[in-house]
Amino acid sequence: NDGLQTIHVGTSYSLKSVPANNNNTIQVKACNNAQVEGPPIATTSVTPEGRPSDPKEVKVSSIESTNVSVVWKPPTQHPSFSTISKYEAVLTHTQNRSKECNVTSPTITFTNL
C-alpha cells in the first residue's frame, strides 16, 4: 500500500491532516461508468507552515528609569517547521503610545521610555 486512496467526489474535495511545510502532488482524472479513465492532471503545492508555539516564561528582568528589559525562553521547536527567524515585542505605555521591536534572541531592552 502506497498510502494513496481513490476518493469519488464531485468537482471539489478538501484534504485534511496534511503535514505542514510539505511538498504534495495531487492528481485528478476523469472517469466514467465504463471504468474508462482520462489522463491525470497533476498539481504540486506546498502546505504552509504552522504557527510557532508561544514563547515560554516571559518576564521583566530589569526596570530602570527609562529602560525595561524582558527575557523569555524560546518555544518548543516543531520538527516540521523552520527555525524561528525573529521575535516581535511590543511595549504599550499608559499614555497609549507603543514601541515595537524585532529581535532574533530571546531578550529585549526597550530604551528611552
Gaussian input, Z-matrix of N, CA and C with variables (Angstrom, degrees):
# hf/3-21g

backbone

0 1
 N
 C     1     B1
 C     2     B2     1     A1
 N     3     B3     2     A2     1     D1
 C     4     B4     3     A3     2     D2
 C     5     B5     4     A4     3     D3
 N     6     B6     5     A5     4     D4
 C     7     B7     6     A6     5     D5
 C     8     B8     7     A7     6     D6
 N     9     B9     8     A8     7     D7
 C    10    B10     9     A9     8     D8
 C    11    B11    10    A10     9     D9
 N    12    B12    11    A11    10    D10
 C    13    B13    12    A12    11    D11
 C    14    B14    13    A13    12    D12
 N    15    B15    14    A14    13    D13
 C    16    B16    15    A15    14    D14
 C    17    B17    16    A16    15    D15
 N    18    B18    17    A17    16    D16
 C    19    B19    18    A18    17    D17
 C    20    B20    19    A19    18    D18
 N    21    B21    20    A20    19    D19
 C    22    B22    21    A21    20    D20
 C    23    B23    22    A22    21    D21
 N    24    B24    23    A23    22    D22
 C    25    B25    24    A24    23    D23
 C    26    B26    25    A25    24    D24
 N    27    B27    26    A26    25    D25
 C    28    B28    27    A27    26    D26
 C    29    B29    28    A28    27    D27
 N    30    B30    29    A29    28    D28
 C    31    B31    30    A30    29    D29
 C    32    B32    31    A31    30    D30
 N    33    B33    32    A32    31    D31
 C    34    B34    33    A33    32    D32
 C    35    B35    34    A34    33    D33
 N    36    B36    35    A35    34    D34
 C    37    B37    36    A36    35    D35
 C    38    B38    37    A37    36    D36
 N    39    B39    38    A38    37    D37
 C    40    B40    39    A39    38    D38
 C    41    B41    40    A40    39    D39
 N    42    B42    41    A41    40    D40
 C    43    B43    42    A42    41    D41
 C    44    B44    43    A43    42    D42
 N    45    B45    44    A44    43    D43
 C    46    B46    45    A45    44    D44
 C    47    B47    46    A46    45    D45
 N    48    B48    47    A47    46    D46
 C    49    B49    48    A48    47    D47
 C    50    B50    49    A49    48    D48
 N    51    B51    50    A50    49    D49
 C    52    B52    51    A51    50    D50
 C    53    B53    52    A52    51    D51
 N    54    B54    53    A53    52    D52
 C    55    B55    54    A54    53    D53
 C    56    B56    55    A55    54    D54
 N    57    B57    56    A56    55    D55
 C    58    B58    57    A57    56    D56
 C    59    B59    58    A58    57    D57
 N    60    B60    59    A59    58    D58
 C    61    B61    60    A60    59    D59
 C    62    B62    61    A61    60    D60
 N    63    B63    62    A62    61    D61
 C    64    B64    63    A63    62    D62
 C    65    B65    64    A64    63    D63
 N    66    B66    65    A65    64    D64
 C    67    B67    66    A66    65    D65
 C    68    B68    67    A67    66    D66
 N    69    B69    68    A68    67    D67
 C    70    B70    69    A69    68    D68
 C    71    B71    70    A70    69    D69
 N    72    B72    71    A71    70    D70
 C    73    B73    72    A72    71    D71
 C    74    B74    73    A73    72    D72
 N    75    B75    74    A74    73    D73
 C    76    B76    75    A75    74    D74
 C    77    B77    76    A76    75    D75
 N    78    B78    77    A77    76    D76
 C    79    B79    78    A78    77    D77
 C    80    B80    79    A79    78    D78
 N    81    B81    80    A80    79    D79
 C    82    B82    81    A81    80    D80
 C    83    B83    82    A82    81    D81
 N    84    B84    83    A83    82    D82
 C    85    B85    84    A84    83    D83
 C    86    B86    85    A85    84    D84
 N    87    B87    86    A86    85    D85
 C    88    B88    87    A87    86    D86
 C    89    B89    88    A88    87    D87
 N    90    B90    89    A89    88    D88
 C    91    B91    90    A90    89    D89
 C    92    B92    91    A91    90    D90
 N    93    B93    92    A92    91    D91
 C    94    B94    93    A93    92    D92
 C    95    B95    94    A94    93    D93
 N    96    B96    95    A95    94    D94
 C    97    B97    96    A96    95    D95
 C    98    B98    97    A97    96    D96
 N    99    B99    98    A98    97    D97
 C   100   B100    99    A99    98    D98
 C   101   B101   100   A100    99    D99
 N   102   B102   101   A101   100   D100
 C   103   B103   102   A102   101   D101
 C   104   B104   103   A103   102   D102
 N   105   B105   104   A104   103   D103
 C   106   B106   105   A105   104   D104
 C   107   B107   106   A106   105   D105
 N   108   B108   107   A107   106   D106
 C   109   B109   108   A108   107   D107
 C   110   B110   109   A109   108   D108
 N   111   B111   110   A110   109   D109
 C   112   B112   111   A111   110   D110
 C   113   B113   112   A112   111   D111
 N   114   B114   113   A113   112   D112
 C   115   B115   114   A114   113   D113
 C   116   B116   115   A115   114   D114
 N   117   B117   116   A116   115   D115
 C   118   B118   117   A117   116   D116
 C   119   B119   118   A118   117   D117
 N   120   B120   119   A119   118   D118
 C   121   B121   120   A120   119   D119
 C   122   B122   121   A121   120   D120
 N   123   B123   122   A122   121   D121
 C   124   B124   123   A123   122   D122
 C   125   B125   124   A124   123   D123
 N   126   B126   125   A125   124   D124
 C   127   B127   126   A126   125   D125
 C   128   B128   127   A127   126   D126
 N   129   B129   128   A128   127   D127
 C   130   B130   129   A129   128   D128
 C   131   B131   130   A130   129   D129
 N   132   B132   131   A131   130   D130
 C   133   B133   132   A132   131   D131
 C   134   B134   133   A133   132   D132
 N   135   B135   134   A134   133   D133
 C   136   B136   135   A135   134   D134
 C   137   B137   136   A136   135   D135
 N   138   B138   137   A137   136   D136
 C   139   B139   138   A138   137   D137
 C   140   B140   139   A139   138   D138
 N   141   B141   140   A140   139   D139
 C   142   B142   141   A141   140   D140
 C   143   B143   142   A142   141   D141
 N   144   B144   143   A143   142   D142
 C   145   B145   144   A144   143   D143
 C   146   B146   145   A145   144   D144
 N   147   B147   146   A146   145   D145
 C   148   B148   147   A147   146   D146
 C   149   B149   148   A148   147   D147
 N   150   B150   149   A149   148   D148
 C   151   B151   150   A150   149   D149
 C   152   B152   151   A151   150   D150
 N   153   B153   152   A152   151   D151
 C   154   B154   153   A153   152   D152
 C   155   B155   154   A154   153   D153
 N   156   B156   155   A155   154   D154
 C   157   B157   156   A156   155   D155
 C   158   B158   157   A157   156   D156
 N   159   B159   158   A158   157   D157
 C   160   B160   159   A159   158   D158
 C   161   B161   160   A160   159   D159
 N   162   B162   161   A161   160   D160
 C   163   B163   162   A162   161   D161
 C   164   B164   163   A163   162   D162
 N   165   B165   164   A164   163   D163
 C   166   B166   165   A165   164   D164
 C   167   B167   166   A166   165   D165
 N   168   B168   167   A167   166   D166
 C   169   B169   168   A168   167   D167
 C   170   B170   169   A169   168   D168
 N   171   B171   170   A170   169   D169
 C   172   B172   171   A171   170   D170
 C   173   B173   172   A172   171   D171
 N   174   B174   173   A173   172   D172
 C   175   B175   174   A174   173   D173
 C   176   B176   175   A175   174   D174
 N   177   B177   176   A176   175   D175
 C   178   B178   177   A177   176   D176
 C   179   B179   178   A178   177   D177
 N   180   B180   179   A179   178   D178
 C   181   B181   180   A180   179   D179
 C   182   B182   181   A181   180   D180
 N   183   B183   182   A182   181   D181
 C   184   B184   183   A183   182   D182
 C   185   B185   184   A184   183   D183
 N   186   B186   185   A185   184   D184
 C   187   B187   186   A186   185   D185
 C   188   B188   187   A187   186   D186
 N   189   B189   188   A188   187   D187
 C   190   B190   189   A189   188   D188
 C   191   B191   190   A190   189   D189
 N   192   B192   191   A191   190   D190
 C   193   B193   192   A192   191   D191
 C   194   B194   193   A193   192   D192
 N   195   B195   194   A194   193   D193
 C   196   B196   195   A195   194   D194
 C   197   B197   196   A196   195   D195
 N   198   B198   197   A197   196   D196
 C   199   B199   198   A198   197   D197
 C   200   B200   199   A199   198   D198
 N   201   B201   200   A200   199   D199
 C   202   B202   201   A201   200   D200
 C   203   B203   202   A202   201   D201
 N   204   B204   203   A203   202   D202
 C   205   B205   204   A204   203   D203
 C   206   B206   205   A205   204   D204
 N   207   B207   206   A206   205   D205
 C   208   B208   207   A207   206   D206
 C   209   B209   208   A208   207   D207
 N   210   B210   209   A209   208   D208
 C   211   B211   210   A210   209   D209
 C   212   B212   211   A211   210   D210
 N   213   B213   212   A212   211   D211
 C   214   B214   213   A213   212   D212
 C   215   B215   214   A214   213   D213
 N   216   B216   215   A215   214   D214
 C   217   B217   216   A216   215   D215
 C   218   B218   217   A217   216   D216
 N   219   B219   218   A218   217   D217
 C   220   B220   219   A219   218   D218
 C   221   B221   220   A220   219   D219
 N   222   B222   221   A221   220   D220
 C   223   B223   222   A222   221   D221
 C   224   B224   223   A223   222   D222
 N   225   B225   224   A224   223   D223
 C   226   B226   225   A225   224   D224
 C   227   B227   226   A226   225   D225
 N   228   B228   227   A227   226   D226
 C   229   B229   228   A228   227   D227
 C   230   B230   229   A229   228   D228
 N   231   B231   230   A230   229   D229
 C   232   B232   231   A231   230   D230
 C   233   B233   232   A232   231   D231
 N   234   B234   233   A233   232   D232
 C   235   B235   234   A234   233   D233
 C   236   B236   235   A235   234   D234
 N   237   B237   236   A236   235   D235
 C   238   B238   237   A237   236   D236
 C   239   B239   238   A238   237   D237
 N   240   B240   239   A239   238   D238
 C   241   B241   240   A240   239   D239
 C   242   B242   241   A241   240   D240
 N   243   B243   242   A242   241   D241
 C   244   B244   243   A243   242   D242
 C   245   B245   244   A244   243   D243
 N   246   B246   245   A245   244   D244
 C   247   B247   246   A246   245   D245
 C   248   B248   247   A247   246   D246
 N   249   B249   248   A248   247   D247
 C   250   B250   249   A249   248   D248
 C   251   B251   250   A250   249   D249
 N   252   B252   251   A251   250   D250
 C   253   B253   252   A252   251   D251
 C   254   B254   253   A253   252   D252
 N   255   B255   254   A254   253   D253
 C   256   B256   255   A255   254   D254
 C   257   B257   256   A256   255   D255
 N   258   B258   257   A257   256   D256
 C   259   B259   258   A258   257   D257
 C   260   B260   259   A259   258   D258
 N   261   B261   260   A260   259   D259
 C   262   B262   261   A261   260   D260
 C   263   B263   262   A262   261   D261
 N   264   B264   263   A263   262   D262
 C   265   B265   264   A264   263   D263
 C   266   B266   265   A265   264   D264
 N   267   B267   266   A266   265   D265
 C   268   B268   267   A267   266   D266
 C   269   B269   268   A268   267   D267
 N   270   B270   269   A269   268   D268
 C   271   B271   270   A270   269   D269
 C   272   B272   271   A271   270   D270
 N   273   B273   272   A272   271   D271
 C   274   B274   273   A273   272   D272
 C   275   B275   274   A274   273   D273
 N   276   B276   275   A275   274   D274
 C   277   B277   276   A276   275   D275
 C   278   B278   277   A277   276   D276
 N   279   B279   278   A278   277   D277
 C   280   B280   279   A279   278   D278
 C   281   B281   280   A280   279   D279
 N   282   B282   281   A281   280   D280
 C   283   B283   282   A282   281   D281
 C   284   B284   283   A283   282   D282
 N   285   B285   284   A284   283   D283
 C   286   B286   285   A285   284   D284
 C   287   B287   286   A286   285   D285
 N   288   B288   287   A287   286   D286
 C   289   B289   288   A288   287   D287
 C   290   B290   289   A289   288   D288
 N   291   B291   290   A290   289   D289
 C   292   B292   291   A291   290   D290
 C   293   B293   292   A292   291   D291
 N   294   B294   293   A293   292   D292
 C   295   B295   294   A294   293   D293
 C   296   B296   295   A295   294   D294
 N   297   B297   296   A296   295   D295
 C   298   B298   297   A297   296   D296
 C   299   B299   298   A298   297   D297
 N   300   B300   299   A299   298   D298
 C   301   B301   300   A300   299   D299
 C   302   B302   301   A301   300   D300
 N   303   B303   302   A302   301   D301
 C   304   B304   303   A303   302   D302
 C   305   B305   304   A304   303   D303
 N   306   B306   305   A305   304   D304
 C   307   B307   306   A306   305   D305
 C   308   B308   307   A307   306   D306
 N   309   B309   308   A308   307   D307
 C   310   B310   309   A309   308   D308
 C   311   B311   310   A310   309   D309
 N   312   B312   311   A311   310   D310
 C   313   B313   312   A312   311   D311
 C   314   B314   313   A313   312   D312
 N   315   B315   314   A314   313   D313
 C   316   B316   315   A315   314   D314
 C   317   B317   316   A316   315   D315
 N   318   B318   317   A317   316   D316
 C   319   B319   318   A318   317   D317
 C   320   B320   319   A319   318   D318
 N   321   B321   320   A320   319   D319
 C   322   B322   321   A321   320   D320
 C   323   B323   322   A322   321   D321
 N   324   B324   323   A323   322   D322
 C   325   B325   324   A324   323   D323
 C   326   B326   325   A325   324   D324
 N   327   B327   326   A326   325   D325
 C   328   B328   327   A327   326   D326
 C   329   B329   328   A328   327   D327
 N   330   B330   329   A329   328   D328
 C   331   B331   330   A330   329   D329
 C   332   B332   331   A331   330   D330
 N   333   B333   332   A332   331   D331
 C   334   B334   333   A333   332   D332
 C   335   B335   334   A334   333   D333
 N   336   B336   335   A335   334   D334
 C   337   B337   336   A336   335   D335
 C   338   B338   337   A337   336   D336

   B1=1.4514
   B2=1.5222
   B3=1.3230
   B4=1.4559
   B5=1.5231
   B6=1.3238
   B7=1.4499
   B8=1.5155
   B9=1.3295
   B10=1.4619
   B11=1.5114
   B12=1.3030
   B13=1.4440
   B14=1.5224
   B15=1.3064
   B16=1.4507
   B17=1.5183
   B18=1.3201
   B19=1.4562
   B20=1.5204
   B21=1.3122
   B22=1.4647
   B23=1.5169
   B24=1.3249
   B25=1.4597
   B26=1.5226
   B27=1.3216
   B28=1.4590
   B29=1.5154
   B30=1.3247
   B31=1.4629
   B32=1.5297
   B33=1.3228
   B34=1.4608
   B35=1.5199
   B36=1.3323
   B37=1.4549
   B38=1.5204
   B39=1.3113
   B40=1.4636
   B41=1.5218
   B42=1.3176
   B43=1.4582
   B44=1.5150
   B45=1.3142
   B46=1.4567
   B47=1.5264
   B48=1.3076
   B49=1.4657
   B50=1.5254
   B51=1.3249
   B52=1.4572
   B53=1.5268
   B54=1.3368
   B55=1.4701
   B56=1.5275
   B57=1.3218
   B58=1.4619
   B59=1.5220
   B60=1.3288
   B61=1.4636
   B62=1.5279
   B63=1.3214
   B64=1.4532
   B65=1.5200
   B66=1.3405
   B67=1.4600
   B68=1.5190
   B69=1.3151
   B70=1.4559
   B71=1.5140
   B72=1.3112
   B73=1.4585
   B74=1.5121
   B75=1.3052
   B76=1.4587
   B77=1.5151
   B78=1.3275
   B79=1.4604
   B80=1.5200
   B81=1.3208
   B82=1.4614
   B83=1.5240
   B84=1.3356
   B85=1.4646
   B86=1.5137
   B87=1.3030
   B88=1.4581
   B89=1.5259
   B90=1.3140
   B91=1.4640
   B92=1.5286
   B93=1.3355
   B94=1.4652
   B95=1.5233
   B96=1.3287
   B97=1.4621
   B98=1.5221
   B99=1.3152
   B100=1.4559
   B101=1.5280
   B102=1.3350
   B103=1.4622
   B104=1.5291
   B105=1.3299
   B106=1.4504
   B107=1.5290
   B108=1.3254
   B109=1.4560
   B110=1.5114
   B111=1.3127
   B112=1.4507
   B113=1.5204
   B114=1.3137
   B115=1.4678
   B116=1.5279
   B117=1.3286
   B118=1.4656
   B119=1.5288
   B120=1.2779
   B121=1.4628
   B122=1.5252
   B123=1.3182
   B124=1.4651
   B125=1.5255
   B126=1.2968
   B127=1.4643
   B128=1.5190
   B129=1.3062
   B130=1.4566
   B131=1.5137
   B132=1.3070
   B133=1.4605
   B134=1.5191
   B135=1.2996
   B136=1.4549
   B137=1.5186
   B138=1.3184
   B139=1.4621
   B140=1.5270
   B141=1.3203
   B142=1.4615
   B143=1.5230
   B144=1.3095
   B145=1.4532
   B146=1.5158
   B147=1.2996
   B148=1.4568
   B149=1.5229
   B150=1.3065
   B151=1.4644
   B152=1.5229
   B153=1.3262
   B154=1.4693
   B155=1.5290
   B156=1.2995
   B157=1.4634
   B158=1.5254
   B159=1.3204
   B160=1.4644
   B161=1.5209
   B162=1.3549
   B163=1.4719
   B164=1.5269
   B165=1.3062
   B166=1.4666
   B167=1.5274
   B168=1.3106
   B169=1.4660
   B170=1.5330
   B171=1.3180
   B172=1.4642
   B173=1.5307
   B174=1.3377
   B175=1.4675
   B176=1.5212
   B177=1.3242
   B178=1.4594
   B179=1.5144
   B180=1.3298
   B181=1.4656
   B182=1.5198
   B183=1.3403
   B184=1.4676
   B185=1.5208
   B186=1.3351
   B187=1.4598
   B188=1.5224
   B189=1.3165
   B190=1.4580
   B191=1.5213
   B192=1.3128
   B193=1.4664
   B194=1.5295
   B195=1.3228
   B196=1.4703
   B197=1.5280
   B198=1.3332
   B199=1.4635
   B200=1.5253
   B201=1.3114
   B202=1.4617
   B203=1.5251
   B204=1.3406
   B205=1.4679
   B206=1.5180
   B207=1.3215
   B208=1.4701
   B209=1.5191
   B210=1.3336
   B211=1.4613
   B212=1.5265
   B213=1.3326
   B214=1.4563
   B215=1.5170
   B216=1.3100
   B217=1.4619
   B218=1.5235
   B219=1.3312
   B220=1.4688
   B221=1.5313
   B222=1.3206
   B223=1.4662
   B224=1.5265
   B225=1.3033
   B226=1.4596
   B227=1.5249
   B228=1.3122
   B229=1.4628
   B230=1.5287
   B231=1.3203
   B232=1.4677
   B233=1.5274
   B234=1.3299
   B235=1.4697
   B236=1.5292
   B237=1.3331
   B238=1.4583
   B239=1.5223
   B240=1.3338
   B241=1.4578
   B242=1.5227
   B243=1.3258
   B244=1.4588
   B245=1.5271
   B246=1.3208
   B247=1.4555
   B248=1.5345
   B249=1.2992
   B250=1.4600
   B251=1.5229
   B252=1.3253
   B253=1.4597
   B254=1.5198
   B255=1.3447
   B256=1.4614
   B257=1.5173
   B258=1.3092
   B259=1.4625
   B260=1.5222
   B261=1.2985
   B262=1.4561
   B263=1.5178
   B264=1.3162
   B265=1.4626
   B266=1.5234
   B267=1.3215
   B268=1.4612
   B269=1.5229
   B270=1.3134
   B271=1.4555
   B272=1.5214
   B273=1.3211
   B274=1.4543
   B275=1.5262
   B276=1.3222
   B277=1.4637
   B278=1.5235
   B279=1.3104
   B280=1.4654
   B281=1.5287
   B282=1.3224
   B283=1.4672
   B284=1.5354
   B285=1.3290
   B286=1.4631
   B287=1.5219
   B288=1.3054
   B289=1.4586
   B290=1.5202
   B291=1.3026
   B292=1.4593
   B293=1.5156
   B294=1.3069
   B295=1.4476
   B296=1.5197
   B297=1.3135
   B298=1.4695
   B299=1.5180
   B300=1.3371
   B301=1.4613
   B302=1.5184
   B303=1.3093
   B304=1.4683
   B305=1.5162
   B306=1.3201
   B307=1.4634
   B308=1.5249
   B309=1.3173
   B310=1.4681
   B311=1.5153
   B312=1.3172
   B313=1.4710
   B314=1.5248
   B315=1.3328
   B316=1.4712
   B317=1.5274
   B318=1.3267
   B319=1.4635
   B320=1.5156
   B321=1.3191
   B322=1.4654
   B323=1.5199
   B324=1.3262
   B325=1.4629
   B326=1.5216
   B327=1.3099
   B328=1.4616
   B329=1.5248
   B330=1.3241
   B331=1.4589
   B332=1.5244
   B333=1.3213
   B334=1.4723
   B335=1.5180
   B336=1.3096
   B337=1.4601
   B338=1.5109
   A1=108.53
   A2=117.35
   A3=121.94
   A4=112.71
   A5=118.60
   A6=122.01
   A7=113.45
   A8=116.70
   A9=120.24
   A10=109.90
   A11=115.46
   A12=119.49
   A13=109.28
   A14=115.42
   A15=121.40
   A16=108.03
   A17=115.05
   A18=120.43
   A19=107.46
   A20=115.46
   A21=120.50
   A22=108.20
   A23=115.49
   A24=120.62
   A25=109.94
   A26=115.90
   A27=122.22
   A28=110.32
   A29=116.60
   A30=120.15
   A31=113.05
   A32=117.61
   A33=119.70
   A34=109.72
   A35=114.77
   A36=121.13
   A37=107.56
   A38=117.87
   A39=122.34
   A40=109.24
   A41=115.42
   A42=120.74
   A43=108.84
   A44=116.76
   A45=121.32
   A46=109.52
   A47=116.51
   A48=124.04
   A49=112.69
   A50=117.34
   A51=121.13
   A52=107.22
   A53=118.47
   A54=120.03
   A55=111.93
   A56=116.30
   A57=121.88
   A58=110.80
   A59=115.30
   A60=123.02
   A61=111.58
   A62=115.71
   A63=121.90
   A64=109.43
   A65=117.74
   A66=121.00
   A67=108.58
   A68=116.71
   A69=121.85
   A70=109.52
   A71=115.88
   A72=120.97
   A73=107.25
   A74=115.56
   A75=121.25
   A76=107.68
   A77=115.88
   A78=121.07
   A79=109.69
   A80=114.82
   A81=120.76
   A82=107.16
   A83=115.86
   A84=119.48
   A85=109.36
   A86=115.83
   A87=121.98
   A88=109.06
   A89=116.12
   A90=122.28
   A91=108.10
   A92=116.49
   A93=118.67
   A94=109.91
   A95=116.69
   A96=121.03
   A97=113.38
   A98=118.70
   A99=122.46
   A100=111.18
   A101=117.09
   A102=123.66
   A103=112.35
   A104=116.81
   A105=121.53
   A106=107.04
   A107=115.01
   A108=120.02
   A109=111.16
   A110=116.33
   A111=121.50
   A112=109.29
   A113=117.39
   A114=119.87
   A115=110.02
   A116=117.12
   A117=119.27
   A118=111.44
   A119=115.69
   A120=122.76
   A121=105.55
   A122=116.64
   A123=120.49
   A124=110.37
   A125=114.60
   A126=121.67
   A127=107.41
   A128=115.34
   A129=120.63
   A130=108.72
   A131=115.94
   A132=119.73
   A133=108.92
   A134=115.05
   A135=121.57
   A136=106.56
   A137=116.19
   A138=118.70
   A139=108.15
   A140=116.98
   A141=119.07
   A142=111.69
   A143=113.73
   A144=118.72
   A145=110.05
   A146=115.63
   A147=120.05
   A148=109.46
   A149=115.66
   A150=117.91
   A151=108.98
   A152=116.89
   A153=119.67
   A154=111.07
   A155=116.04
   A156=120.86
   A157=108.93
   A158=115.97
   A159=121.20
   A160=110.64
   A161=117.05
   A162=119.14
   A163=109.84
   A164=116.74
   A165=122.71
   A166=110.63
   A167=115.33
   A168=123.33
   A169=113.24
   A170=116.97
   A171=122.12
   A172=108.25
   A173=116.25
   A174=118.78
   A175=110.92
   A176=114.78
   A177=121.73
   A178=107.60
   A179=116.42
   A180=119.33
   A181=112.53
   A182=117.60
   A183=119.70
   A184=109.82
   A185=114.10
   A186=121.55
   A187=107.25
   A188=115.42
   A189=121.39
   A190=107.38
   A191=117.93
   A192=120.62
   A193=112.90
   A194=119.34
   A195=121.06
   A196=113.24
   A197=117.56
   A198=121.30
   A199=111.12
   A200=115.84
   A201=122.24
   A202=107.13
   A203=116.52
   A204=120.99
   A205=109.51
   A206=115.03
   A207=122.27
   A208=107.93
   A209=116.06
   A210=121.35
   A211=109.25
   A212=117.03
   A213=122.38
   A214=108.78
   A215=115.57
   A216=121.55
   A217=108.05
   A218=116.86
   A219=119.27
   A220=110.70
   A221=116.36
   A222=119.24
   A223=110.70
   A224=115.28
   A225=120.63
   A226=108.32
   A227=116.08
   A228=121.30
   A229=110.26
   A230=116.80
   A231=121.65
   A232=108.22
   A233=119.60
   A234=120.98
   A235=114.53
   A236=118.88
   A237=120.78
   A238=113.43
   A239=117.99
   A240=121.00
   A241=109.53
   A242=116.26
   A243=119.09
   A244=109.14
   A245=115.98
   A246=119.94
   A247=110.33
   A248=116.09
   A249=121.54
   A250=108.05
   A251=116.95
   A252=120.95
   A253=112.87
   A254=117.44
   A255=120.08
   A256=109.78
   A257=114.85
   A258=123.09
   A259=106.79
   A260=116.64
   A261=121.39
   A262=107.76
   A263=116.71
   A264=121.83
   A265=108.52
   A266=116.11
   A267=121.59
   A268=108.34
   A269=116.43
   A270=122.70
   A271=107.00
   A272=117.82
   A273=121.90
   A274=108.65
   A275=115.45
   A276=121.79
   A277=110.09
   A278=115.13
   A279=119.54
   A280=111.60
   A281=118.22
   A282=121.34
   A283=111.32
   A284=117.68
   A285=123.73
   A286=113.59
   A287=117.10
   A288=120.74
   A289=106.96
   A290=116.29
   A291=118.41
   A292=109.89
   A293=114.29
   A294=122.40
   A295=106.83
   A296=117.24
   A297=121.41
   A298=108.96
   A299=115.91
   A300=121.53
   A301=109.65
   A302=115.74
   A303=122.32
   A304=107.43
   A305=116.37
   A306=121.04
   A307=109.27
   A308=115.84
   A309=119.89
   A310=113.08
   A311=117.44
   A312=120.11
   A313=109.22
   A314=117.88
   A315=120.89
   A316=114.21
   A317=115.94
   A318=120.96
   A319=108.40
   A320=116.32
   A321=120.42
   A322=108.52
   A323=115.70
   A324=121.21
   A325=107.95
   A326=115.91
   A327=121.45
   A328=106.48
   A329=117.28
   A330=121.15
   A331=110.83
   A332=114.93
   A333=122.78
   A334=112.39
   A335=116.50
   A336=121.16
   A337=111.45
   D1=126.66
   D2=-178.56
   D3=-92.76
   D4=8.62
   D5=178.60
   D6=82.08
   D7=1.24
   D8=-179.90
   D9=-94.64
   D10=151.23
   D11=176.17
   D12=-141.20
   D13=150.07
   D14=177.04
   D15=-93.82
   D16=129.83
   D17=-178.98
   D18=-122.05
   D19=123.39
   D20=179.58
   D21=-91.15
   D22=115.22
   D23=-176.38
   D24=-139.17
   D25=-178.77
   D26=175.18
   D27=-76.77
   D28=-123.68
   D29=-177.78
   D30=-104.11
   D31=7.69
   D32=176.00
   D33=-153.34
   D34=157.78
   D35=177.95
   D36=-157.15
   D37=137.20
   D38=177.80
   D39=-102.73
   D40=124.24
   D41=175.99
   D42=-83.23
   D43=139.69
   D44=-179.57
   D45=-120.65
   D46=156.01
   D47=177.38
   D48=58.66
   D49=39.58
   D50=174.96
   D51=-85.37
   D52=127.95
   D53=-177.44
   D54=-58.31
   D55=142.96
   D56=179.08
   D57=-69.39
   D58=153.34
   D59=176.68
   D60=54.98
   D61=48.51
   D62=-173.15
   D63=-128.46
   D64=138.43
   D65=172.65
   D66=-80.63
   D67=133.32
   D68=-179.19
   D69=-132.10
   D70=140.54
   D71=171.28
   D72=-116.18
   D73=127.79
   D74=-179.48
   D75=-117.68
   D76=129.16
   D77=178.11
   D78=-112.17
   D79=138.55
   D80=177.15
   D81=-128.92
   D82=134.16
   D83=175.51
   D84=-141.48
   D85=152.91
   D86=179.99
   D87=-91.17
   D88=139.73
   D89=178.75
   D90=-131.84
   D91=152.53
   D92=176.02
   D93=-118.95
   D94=178.92
   D95=-177.29
   D96=-65.53
   D97=-20.40
   D98=178.44
   D99=-85.17
   D100=11.46
   D101=179.51
   D102=62.77
   D103=27.76
   D104=174.76
   D105=-94.58
   D106=130.43
   D107=-175.93
   D108=-112.87
   D109=144.02
   D110=172.23
   D111=-84.25
   D112=173.12
   D113=179.19
   D114=-69.59
   D115=144.34
   D116=178.97
   D117=-73.46
   D118=144.02
   D119=172.46
   D120=-109.23
   D121=129.22
   D122=-175.48
   D123=-111.91
   D124=148.49
   D125=171.99
   D126=-136.37
   D127=146.09
   D128=179.19
   D129=-114.29
   D130=137.49
   D131=178.09
   D132=-141.48
   D133=160.89
   D134=174.55
   D135=-117.24
   D136=124.07
   D137=177.47
   D138=-71.44
   D139=142.13
   D140=-178.15
   D141=-68.61
   D142=155.38
   D143=175.46
   D144=-69.23
   D145=147.78
   D146=172.72
   D147=-75.53
   D148=163.89
   D149=-179.12
   D150=-76.60
   D151=147.17
   D152=177.64
   D153=-64.33
   D154=157.86
   D155=173.89
   D156=-68.72
   D157=165.49
   D158=179.20
   D159=-72.46
   D160=146.68
   D161=172.26
   D162=-59.18
   D163=153.58
   D164=-176.99
   D165=-105.87
   D166=151.25
   D167=171.98
   D168=49.26
   D169=51.95
   D170=177.28
   D171=-72.12
   D172=126.99
   D173=179.55
   D174=-153.41
   D175=154.47
   D176=174.45
   D177=-77.04
   D178=125.37
   D179=-178.63
   D180=-97.50
   D181=-23.99
   D182=174.59
   D183=-160.49
   D184=149.21
   D185=176.39
   D186=-130.72
   D187=126.87
   D188=175.27
   D189=-124.27
   D190=-179.30
   D191=-173.92
   D192=-58.05
   D193=-37.52
   D194=-179.32
   D195=-128.75
   D196=10.38
   D197=-177.96
   D198=-131.92
   D199=145.48
   D200=172.86
   D201=-134.15
   D202=128.43
   D203=177.08
   D204=-109.33
   D205=138.24
   D206=-178.44
   D207=-128.05
   D208=138.55
   D209=177.21
   D210=-128.77
   D211=159.03
   D212=177.49
   D213=-158.57
   D214=166.37
   D215=173.94
   D216=-99.11
   D217=140.13
   D218=179.09
   D219=-61.52
   D220=152.26
   D221=176.85
   D222=-70.53
   D223=162.42
   D224=175.56
   D225=-64.76
   D226=131.75
   D227=-177.65
   D228=-83.67
   D229=123.30
   D230=175.82
   D231=-78.21
   D232=134.13
   D233=-174.98
   D234=-63.25
   D235=-22.86
   D236=-179.18
   D237=-88.11
   D238=-8.31
   D239=-176.06
   D240=-102.08
   D241=153.48
   D242=175.07
   D243=-73.52
   D244=167.53
   D245=-177.86
   D246=-67.83
   D247=157.11
   D248=179.41
   D249=-69.37
   D250=129.50
   D251=-177.16
   D252=-93.60
   D253=-26.28
   D254=179.13
   D255=-166.29
   D256=166.47
   D257=172.28
   D258=-117.96
   D259=143.17
   D260=174.56
   D261=-112.04
   D262=124.90
   D263=-179.63
   D264=-121.70
   D265=137.73
   D266=179.79
   D267=-127.94
   D268=128.49
   D269=174.64
   D270=-109.68
   D271=124.73
   D272=179.11
   D273=-109.76
   D274=125.15
   D275=179.32
   D276=-80.28
   D277=162.76
   D278=177.16
   D279=-67.80
   D280=-19.85
   D281=177.98
   D282=-87.63
   D283=20.02
   D284=179.87
   D285=65.22
   D286=21.89
   D287=172.86
   D288=-98.38
   D289=151.01
   D290=178.26
   D291=-135.38
   D292=159.71
   D293=178.53
   D294=-132.49
   D295=128.64
   D296=-177.38
   D297=-119.61
   D298=140.20
   D299=179.09
   D300=-138.97
   D301=147.40
   D302=172.22
   D303=-112.52
   D304=128.34
   D305=-179.98
   D306=-134.78
   D307=159.67
   D308=179.69
   D309=-104.45
   D310=-11.70
   D311=177.91
   D312=-111.21
   D313=161.02
   D314=-176.05
   D315=-81.24
   D316=45.53
   D317=174.74
   D318=-153.04
   D319=147.80
   D320=178.95
   D321=-150.73
   D322=146.71
   D323=172.86
   D324=-123.94
   D325=119.37
   D326=173.57
   D327=-84.90
   D328=127.20
   D329=-176.51
   D330=-118.41
   D331=166.79
   D332=177.87
   D333=53.33
   D334=49.56
   D335=-179.04
   D336=-79.92

